[in-house]
Amino acid sequence: MVEGGGTIHTQLMSQNLADELHLAVAPLLVGQADAPKFLGNGAYPGGSTARMRLLEARAIGDVVLLRYAPKERI
């Protein structure tokens, strides 16, 4: 398990090193252009058409936890 910022997430996802992704969606609105982002610019495996497979969606209070697994890369 790795918890980090956009730089480490971008490195792991672009190098296809993540087995699973846990994404928490919280009801916060952030509009600043320089706000931290989950992923940065990168060449992600499969390009923009490679969708991940949803494993679970679970409500935890007012937050939703989404678990994804990468689909096979061609």
TABEL-V220507 format. One record per pair of residues at least 24 apart in sequence whose C-alpha atoms are under 7 Angstrom apart, sorted by the first residue. I is the first residue (numbers start at 1). J is the second residue. Records with the same first field share a line. If there is no record, write none. Layout:
# TABEL-V220507
I: J ; J
This chain:
# TABEL-V220507
5: 38
6: 37 ; 38 ; 39 ; 40
7: 40
9: 38 ; 39
10: 39 ; 40 ; 42
13: 44
14: 42 ; 43 ; 44 ; 45
16: 45
19: 69 ; 70
20: 68 ; 69 ; 70
21: 67 ; 68 ; 69
22: 65 ; 66 ; 67 ; 68
23: 65 ; 66 ; 67
24: 63 ; 64 ; 65 ; 66
25: 63 ; 64 ; 65
26: 62 ; 63 ; 64
27: 63
45: 73
46: 73 ; 74
